[in-house]
Amino acid sequence: MTALDIALSRPLVGGGFRAVYQQPVVDRYTPGTTARATHNIWFEVLGEHGFLIFFVWLGIIGAGVWYSMQIIALARGQPQLAWAVDLARMSQVSIVAYVLGGTFLSLSYWDLFWTLMVVLGATHAQVRQAVRLTVRRPQVRADFPAAAALR
């Protein structure tokens, strides 16, 4: 695998965008191999950007999963936030489809997926704010003298 050979040779920076598509780069790391698409998001990111960015990339995907789980947990039981639960659940399906489909396709930089990650982050912030605003304030007890003044 040319992408893996590039990543092992240049673990911090990789070979750069579209490295495996350029025959001189491929000849340098795996002579005798033809330059072609990686057809795998995991090796594509690893070969093009090295291990450091590969783990950052995995972290972004992990953050998307975490945000979707947090949205579901925070919005559960809140009828006004049912849309957020639906969005988070379908985002989880989309993330699974992206990582499974990406195992056989070169879609590392597919803009719709990265837009979904941003939408999840923004939705998480909105849900947290909405939940914070709907938290009930403690009830004033009737046996306190100040309670009589509030009536």
Protein Blocks (a to p, Z undefined) as FASTA:
>chain_A
ZZlmmmmmmmmnonoehklmpmklmmmmmghiacddfkiaklmmmmmnojmlmmmmmmmm
mmmmmmmmmmmmmmgopaklmmmmmmmmmmmmmmmmmmmmmmmcccklgmklmmmmmmmm
mmmmmmmmmmmmmpccddddfkbmklmmmZZ
